[in-house]
Amino acid sequence: MIEIHAVRSGILNISFCAIKPGVCGITGPNGSGKTTFLKLLAGIFPPGAGTIHIDGKNPADCVIGWVGEYPDRNILFTRVFDELASHLRFSKKNCTDIEKIVCVCARNLGISHLLDRAVHGLSGGELVLIACGAAMIAQPDLLILDETDSHLDDEFCSHLDNIIQKSGIRYVLFSSHRSEHLAHADKIITLENGEMQEHTSPQNTGNQGGHCHLNDPGFWKKVIAETSGRDTL
């Protein structure tokens, strides 16, 4: 369980929040504190007041994977293989194991054909996959994606969601403005002016009076379920 108690930092003021294992979406207007919230959970900086624990540990003592809106800004190496292997090399794993793990990771992501390519010149979607691979290969306790979907089309977002759901990572938190993406979450946290306005599941959002709305994650949850059902026929 991720437990947040009496946390204050910048605009954020959260009295209590508990997040169970699974996929949690964070949404809210620009400037509502989403990125600050995620940075606190990542242990990038400590809260001004209050406590955050991930399964009883401080974020700084956990393995955290982070993918931002512009992943190319955080890529360290010029070759795709080297970027994916970076955490393993920093962890001093032997070369044989590194090659095996990287190849499996690339195959799961569908980017095996890119391993020997230079990072420069790849598409935005390919860069996102590489950044996600570099974050996920560390088998993090928590994977965070901060508006990673901002420049991706719906089909690619769905592909990425499927990869993440199959990864087995205990906690995944992502921020997004896109209702159809938030529909993939188990829970949704809504922030406004630094305070938590809602902590619910996609099934419980909107749809008042039986009306469906395109900006309602609950509507998209139903669409996804119906589409998946047809695909298995």
C-alpha positions in Angstrom: 0.0 0.0 0.0 1.1 3.5 -0.8 0.2 5.7 2.2 0.3 9.5 2.2 -0.3 11.3 5.5 -0.7 15.1 6.0 1.5 16.0 3.1 2.2 19.6 2.2 4.6 20.7 -0.6 4.2 23.7 -2.7 0.5 23.8 -3.8 -0.2 20.3 -2.5 -2.1 19.8 0.7 -3.2 16.2 1.1 -4.5 15.0 4.5 -4.6 11.3 3.6 -4.5 9.0 0.6 -4.1 5.3 0.3 -3.3 3.6 -3.0 -3.6 -0.1 -3.4 -1.3 -2.1 -5.8 -2.4 -1.7 -9.4 -2.7 1.1 -12.0 -3.7 4.5 -10.7 -4.5 7.5 -12.9 -3.9 11.1 -11.8 -5.9 13.8 -13.4 -6.8 17.5 -12.9 -6.4 20.9 -14.5 -3.0 22.3 -15.4 -1.3 23.6 -12.3 -3.3 21.4 -9.9 -0.2 19.7 -8.5 -0.1 16.4 -10.5 3.6 16.5 -11.3 4.5 17.7 -7.8 2.5 14.8 -6.4 4.3 12.3 -8.7 7.7 13.7 -7.9 7.0 13.3 -4.1 6.1 9.7 -4.7 9.2 9.2 -6.7 11.3 10.6 -3.9 12.8 13.3 -6.2 12.3 15.7 -3.2 10.8 15.2 0.2 7.5 16.8 1.3 7.6 20.0 3.3 5.5 18.3 5.9 3.9 14.8 6.3 5.0 11.3 5.3 4.9 9.1 2.2 5.5 5.4 2.5 5.5 2.7 -0.2 4.9 -0.7 1.4 6.3 0.8 4.6 9.4 2.3 3.0 10.4 5.8 2.1 10.3 6.5 -1.6 14.1 7.2 -1.5 14.6 3.6 -0.4 12.5 2.1 -3.3 13.3 1.4 -6.9 11.3 4.0 -8.9 10.9 4.1 -12.7 10.1 7.5 -14.2 9.0 8.4 -17.7 8.2 12.0 -18.5 6.3 13.9 -21.1 9.5 14.4 -23.2 11.5 11.2 -22.7 14.2 12.2 -25.1 15.3 14.8 -22.5 16.4 12.1 -20.1 18.0 9.6 -22.4 21.6 9.1 -21.5 23.1 7.0 -24.4 23.2 7.3 -28.1 22.4 3.7 -29.0 19.0 2.0 -28.1 20.7 -1.2 -26.6 22.9 0.9 -24.3 19.9 3.0 -23.1 17.9 -0.1 -22.2 21.0 -1.7 -20.5 21.9 1.4 -18.5 20.3 0.4 -15.2 21.7 -3.2 -15.4 25.2 -1.9 -16.1 25.0 0.6 -13.2 23.9 -2.4 -11.1 27.0 -4.2 -12.2 25.3 -7.2 -13.7 27.4 -9.4 -15.9 27.4 -8.8 -19.7 25.8 -12.1 -20.6 22.8 -11.5 -18.3 22.5 -7.9 -19.5 22.3 -9.0 -23.2 19.6 -11.7 -22.4 17.5 -9.3 -20.2 17.7 -6.4 -22.8 16.7 -8.7 -25.6 13.7 -10.0 -23.7 12.7 -6.5 -22.8 13.0 -5.3 -26.4 11.0 -8.3 -27.7 8.2 -7.6 -25.2 8.1 -3.9 -26.3 8.2 -4.8 -29.9 11.5 -2.9 -30.6 14.0 -5.7 -31.2 14.7 -4.2 -34.6 15.8 -0.9 -33.0 18.5 -2.3 -30.6 21.4 -1.3 -32.8 19.8 2.0 -33.9 21.0 5.4 -32.8 18.5 7.1 -30.5 18.7 10.3 -32.5 16.1 10.4 -35.3 13.7 7.9 -33.8 10.0 8.7 -33.7 8.3 10.1 -30.5 6.5 6.8 -30.0 9.7 4.8 -30.3 11.4 7.1 -27.8 8.5 6.6 -25.3 8.9 2.8 -25.7 12.7 3.0 -25.1 12.2 5.2 -22.0 9.6 2.8 -20.7 11.8 -0.1 -21.3 14.7 1.5 -19.5 12.4 2.3 -16.6 10.7 -1.1 -16.5 13.9 -3.2 -16.9 14.9 -2.2 -13.4 11.8 -4.1 -12.1 10.8 -1.0 -10.1 8.5 -1.0 -7.0 6.7 1.9 -8.6 6.5 3.0 -12.2 5.5 6.7 -12.8 4.5 8.1 -16.2 4.0 11.9 -16.1 1.7 12.9 -19.1 3.7 10.5 -21.3 0.6 10.2 -23.5 0.5 13.9 -24.4 1.9 13.4 -27.9 0.8 9.9 -28.6 -2.2 8.6 -30.6 -4.9 6.4 -29.1 -3.7 3.2 -30.7 -0.2 3.7 -29.4 -1.5 4.6 -25.9 -3.5 1.3 -25.9 -0.4 -0.6 -26.9 1.6 1.0 -24.1 -1.2 0.3 -21.6 -1.1 -3.4 -22.6 2.6 -3.6 -22.1 2.4 -2.0 -18.7 -0.4 -4.2 -17.5 1.6 -7.3 -18.5 4.7 -6.1 -16.8 3.8 -7.3 -13.3 5.0 -4.0 -11.7 3.3 -3.7 -8.3 2.4 0.0 -8.5 1.9 2.1 -11.7 0.9 5.8 -11.5 0.3 7.9 -14.5 -1.0 11.5 -15.0 -3.2 12.2 -18.0 -5.9 14.5 -19.3 -7.3 11.8 -21.6 -10.4 10.1 -20.4 -10.0 7.1 -22.8 -6.5 6.6 -21.2 -7.7 7.0 -17.6 -10.3 4.3 -18.3 -7.4 1.7 -18.2 -6.7 2.6 -14.5 -8.0 0.7 -11.6 -8.4 3.9 -9.6 -8.4 7.6 -10.5 -7.2 10.5 -8.3 -8.5 13.9 -9.2 -6.5 16.9 -8.0 -7.6 20.6 -8.0 -5.7 23.5 -6.5 -3.3 21.0 -4.8 -6.1 19.2 -3.0 -7.6 15.8 -3.7 -11.2 16.2 -5.0 -11.9 12.5 -5.8 -10.5 9.0 -5.4 -12.6 6.6 -7.4 -12.7 3.9 -10.1 -13.5 4.6 -13.7 -16.8 2.7 -13.3 -18.0 5.2 -10.8 -17.2 8.4 -12.7 -19.9 10.5 -14.5 -22.8 8.9 -16.4 -25.3 10.7 -14.2 -28.9 10.1 -15.4 -27.7 7.4 -17.7 -26.0 9.7 -20.1 -22.6 8.9 -21.6 -20.0 11.5 -22.1 -16.8 11.3 -24.2 -14.9 13.0 -21.3 -16.0 10.3 -18.8 -13.5 7.5 -18.1 -16.5 5.3 -17.2 -17.8 5.5 -20.7 -14.5 4.5 -22.2 -14.2 1.7 -19.7 -17.4 0.2 -21.1 -16.2 0.8 -24.7 -12.9 -1.0 -24.0 -14.7 -3.9 -22.3 -17.2 -4.3 -25.2 -14.4 -4.1 -27.8 -12.4 -6.7 -26.0 -15.4 -9.0 -25.8 -15.9 -8.8 -29.6 -12.2 -9.4 -30.3 -12.4 -12.7 -28.4 -15.4 -14.0 -30.4 
